[in-house]
Amino acid sequence: MIFNRVIAGTAIAVAVVVFSPHYVCAQNERELGILAEEEHAAAAGTKELIDEAAGELEGKHTARDEHGAADNNPLEFKADLAIWTAVVFIVLLLVLWRFAWGPIAAGLDKREQAVAGQIDQAELANHQAKELLAQYEQKLSDAKDEVNGIIEQGRREAEKVGREMIDKSRDEAAAEQQRAVQQIETAATAALEELAEKGADMAVDLAGKIVRAELKSADHARLIDWAVANFADQPPSNN
Amino acid sequence: MATDPSELMAHVKDSDSFHLPCGVHVHIPQVLEPIGIELTKFMVLELVAAVLIIVVFVPLAWKISTGKRPRGRLWNFLEVVLLFLRDEVARPAIGRRDADRFMPFIWTVFFFVLTCNLFGMIPWAGSPTGALGCTLALALMTFGTVVGSGIKKYGFVGFWIAQVPQMELPFVVAVFVKPMIFFIEVVGLLIKHFILSVRLLANMFAGHLVLAVIVGFIAVAAKQHIMVWSGVMLGSVLGAAALSLLELFMAFLQAYIFTFLSALFIGMAIHQH
């Protein structure tokens, strides 16, 4: 941007420099031309031409002075330019009013309304979303409470069932133990009775054998071993 | 010489030709001579400005009316300016309810003045707003809008009577004072519109004249030593570049001021004391 301005400034500077010699040259040429005209008139010997040239020279200077004085007035008013400006402006206003400003204003208003409508819709949607969010949060909170209740109830029921199962198992174990003890006691009693009966029988048998034969010490030992072995081979009692 | 005031003025003021480099003068064909109008450089530039504005804004209007979102820097920039003028200039000055009716005038004034101002930044062109004929005509447009809108709202008599503020005065005093106040107010109304034109003219004219003077220093130093001339030329070119930036800013600022004051005057006319 600044570079362009520098170029523009340079161009202006160059233009001024270029114009200045031209202007000076033109002035000189004008003066020389008038002088040549004077010389030509003198050579022709016609005083009228000299007076005419002098008058022309005077007139040019006067005109330039007047022109210069008029040009130096920044408040110089040109009616032509004012009328032209007014006409151009009014025509421009009418053309733009019909083909530009009207559609632009309508388009901008339409867009503003559309944007305002979209903002309203967005605010409404936001409001609805917040309400839904609150509802869902409430539902979620209720669900949590419900779940906690269910869990607590389940835990309580599980504990209750567990306790009942433990008590039942304990009772059953105690009953089983009691039954086993009774069975053991019964079996022991039966075994003792059977042992007594067997002992008596064996004592009778042994006494009979002793009676039937004289027994030596080696026989005694063999007999005892036989009796023991025979006792061991006996099947257990069914009691 | 370029230091001749008339020569300097010639680069700032209106003329019947475009001054190009190397002494080339492009004379404007006087096609309106039969009806007594002399075509000048500023007239041509005003016409170009009007055509340029139409070429830019009519397609823009077509784009906006399609309802599409703004795309591109130019479209966005122009919309920003249009909305700024409506929301920050016209509506605060005229009132939200009435401002929209005057937006075509406000927009046209701003862009026409701005374009004419910016033409002054184009080498060998010129700023039509640097001539009283142009600025006075534009101020008259504002004046006409102000008076017309006021008369439309309050009636012809009502508008002019409303120029005198409401005052509780004894009848004897009011007979003398109110006509004087009426006279002062009417003259004030004319003066402030005339000042509207002179303000724009003075800023644009003076800015370009200062630029011409600074660049003219080069011509003054041309007969001096080459080192002196080089230094002056460098300083002049840099100074002209800096002042051109200022002029660019002034082009926008003066267009804004002219538009803002026009809106303010319209607002004062349709919202009396």
Interface residues (C-beta under 8 A of the other chain):
Chain A: I2 R5 V6 A8 G9 T10 A11 I12 A13 V14 A15 V16 V17 V18 F19 S20 H22 Y23 V24 H67 G68 D71 N72 P74 L75 E76 F77 K78 A79 D80 L81 A82 I83 W84 T85 A86 V88 F89 I90 V91 L92 L93 V95 L96 W97 F99 A100 W101 G102 P103 I104 A105 A106 G107 L108 K110 R111 A114
Chain B: M1 A2 D4 P5 S6 E7 M9 A10 K13 D14 H19 P21 C22 G23 I37 E38 T40 F42 M43 E46 L47 A50 I53 I54 F57 V58 L60 A61 W62 I64 S65 T66 G67 E79 L82 L83 R86 D100 M103 P104 F105 W107 T108 F112 M121 P123 W124 P128 A131 L132 G133 C134 L136 A137 L138 L140 M141 V198 L201 A202 F205 L209 L211 A212 V215 G216 I218 A219 A222 M233 S236 V237 L238 A240 A241 S244 L245
